[in-house]
Amino acid sequence: MPRPLRVAIVGAGPAGIYAADALLKSEAAAEPGVSIDLFERMPAPFGLIRYGVAPDHPRIKGIVNALHQVLDKPQVRLFGNIDYGTDVHLDDLR
């Protein structure tokens, strides 16, 4: 039986989460499936949406809700406080 495709994405900002969403919707997610690990340097996801924009802005809340839907999928794991090059290296991800 084939194993799911395992993918590491460095960065859990909007681009990283949208990449995870695209993988989940791709043919690779069908059979045998896909398993995605997101590695984020900050303690929480969403990049500049969380750290650079006022959180009370209504459009931002909508974007965060859409990104949360991706992170809530069982195929996606988020690892925060992970610094690429210090905590995890390319060989580790391979």
Secondary structure as UniProt FT lines:
FT   STRAND          5..10
FT   HELIX           14..25
FT   HELIX           27..29
FT   TURN            30..32
FT   STRAND          34..39
FT   HELIX           47..51
FT   TURN            55..56
FT   HELIX           58..71
FT   TURN            74..75
FT   STRAND          76..79
FT   TURN            85..87
FT   HELIX           90..93
//
